[in-house]
Amino acid sequence: MLFGIGSFLLIVALGLRLTFGRYLNHLKEDQKKLSAETLKGYFNWLGDWGKSYLKLSRWDKSLDYFISWGQKSYRGWTVWIFYALALSYLYLSLSGLFFAWFISRGLFGFPLLLHVACGGLFAVSLMAVLFLKARIYLPLSGGEGSKGAPEVAPGFYCLALNRYLPQIYFQAASFWLFVLAGFFLILSTLGSMLPYFNFPAQILFFNLHRWSAVVSILAAMLALDVIIIKPGQAG
């Protein structure tokens, strides 16, 4: 119960914050303030954005953008490593959240077997992506933005400070947090499979795995916002 409520609130809160930042990027500088009018405009914008995904053409456009981003960011055959990471992680996160939120028993049966299989693919592809991209996401290297087209926004807008923060640091933070959470996911899975740990240790591995998954989802959401989706684009 605690995990379900906590994970849901964290994911929704970050989702609202990221989409609110996208909305602010469309406003003039003097309009970027927290007010009832701004919030009303944000929720109207968010509703229109959500309704756009009721059309298949919107999904096709988003998928085409994601595929083209992968081809631009990963050379040659290495793009398939990125696709493997994305597809395996998509199933892992969706299946994990669905069974954690709606099925009291948790993962079981064929979905669990597929979850384990995708976990192996995720582990291998994560190590490969780390080998390919670790140097790029060091804060001093300039991040992904230094290699692509110029950004519309100068960084990540902070409403409290009323200014933009350097986006390269959020790119680095999202990448390394995702990698770190991935390591804990892999280690907790391996630990739960080995016959060397007692029941309390198994419970520890189970909880570590679940909360590491939440951290990885939050990091993936941030990475999607600051790395993959263009600044100023709704998504």
Secondary structure in CASP SS format (residue, H / E / C, confidence):
PFRMAT SS
TARGET T0000
AUTHOR 0000-0000-0000
METHOD secondary structure of the structure
MODEL  1
M C 1.00
L H 1.00
F H 1.00
G H 1.00
I H 1.00
G H 1.00
S H 1.00
F H 1.00
L H 1.00
L H 1.00
I H 1.00
V H 1.00
A H 1.00
L H 1.00
G H 1.00
L H 1.00
R H 1.00
L H 1.00
T H 1.00
F H 1.00
G H 1.00
R H 1.00
Y H 1.00
L H 1.00
N C 1.00
H C 1.00
L C 1.00
K C 1.00
E H 1.00
D H 1.00
Q H 1.00
K C 1.00
K C 1.00
L C 1.00
S C 1.00
A H 1.00
E H 1.00
T H 1.00
L H 1.00
K H 1.00
G H 1.00
Y H 1.00
F H 1.00
N H 1.00
W H 1.00
L H 1.00
G H 1.00
D H 1.00
W H 1.00
G H 1.00
K H 1.00
S H 1.00
Y C 1.00
L C 1.00
K C 1.00
L H 1.00
S H 1.00
R H 1.00
W H 1.00
D H 1.00
K H 1.00
S H 1.00
L H 1.00
D H 1.00
Y H 1.00
F H 1.00
I H 1.00
S H 1.00
W H 1.00
G H 1.00
Q H 1.00
K H 1.00
S H 1.00
Y C 1.00
R C 1.00
G H 1.00
W H 1.00
T H 1.00
V H 1.00
W H 1.00
I H 1.00
F H 1.00
Y H 1.00
A H 1.00
L H 1.00
A H 1.00
L H 1.00
S H 1.00
Y H 1.00
L H 1.00
Y H 1.00
L H 1.00
S H 1.00
L H 1.00
S H 1.00
G H 1.00
L H 1.00
F H 1.00
F H 1.00
A H 1.00
W H 1.00
F H 1.00
I C 1.00
S C 1.00
R C 1.00
G C 1.00
L C 1.00
F C 1.00
G H 1.00
F H 1.00
P H 1.00
L H 1.00
L H 1.00
L H 1.00
H H 1.00
V H 1.00
A H 1.00
C H 1.00
G H 1.00
G H 1.00
L H 1.00
F H 1.00
A H 1.00
V H 1.00
S H 1.00
L H 1.00
M H 1.00
A H 1.00
V H 1.00
L H 1.00
F H 1.00
L H 1.00
K H 1.00
A C 1.00
R C 1.00
I C 1.00
Y C 1.00
L C 1.00
P H 1.00
L H 1.00
S H 1.00
G C 1.00
G C 1.00
E H 1.00
G H 1.00
S H 1.00
K C 1.00
G C 1.00
A C 1.00
P C 1.00
E C 1.00
V C 1.00
A C 1.00
P C 1.00
G E 1.00
F E 1.00
Y E 1.00
C E 1.00
L C 1.00
A C 1.00
L C 1.00
N C 1.00
R E 1.00
Y E 1.00
L E 1.00
P E 1.00
Q H 1.00
I H 1.00
Y H 1.00
F H 1.00
Q H 1.00
A H 1.00
A H 1.00
S H 1.00
F H 1.00
W H 1.00
L H 1.00
F H 1.00
V H 1.00
L H 1.00
A H 1.00
G H 1.00
F H 1.00
F H 1.00
L H 1.00
I H 1.00
L H 1.00
S H 1.00
T H 1.00
L H 1.00
G H 1.00
S H 1.00
M H 1.00
L C 1.00
P C 1.00
Y C 1.00
F C 1.00
N C 1.00
F H 1.00
P H 1.00
A H 1.00
Q H 1.00
I H 1.00
L H 1.00
F H 1.00
F H 1.00
N H 1.00
L H 1.00
H H 1.00
R H 1.00
W H 1.00
S H 1.00
A H 1.00
V H 1.00
V H 1.00
S H 1.00
I H 1.00
L H 1.00
A H 1.00
A H 1.00
M H 1.00
L H 1.00
A H 1.00
L H 1.00
D H 1.00
V H 1.00
I H 1.00
I H 1.00
I C 1.00
K C 1.00
P C 1.00
G C 1.00
Q C 1.00
A C 1.00
G C 1.00
END
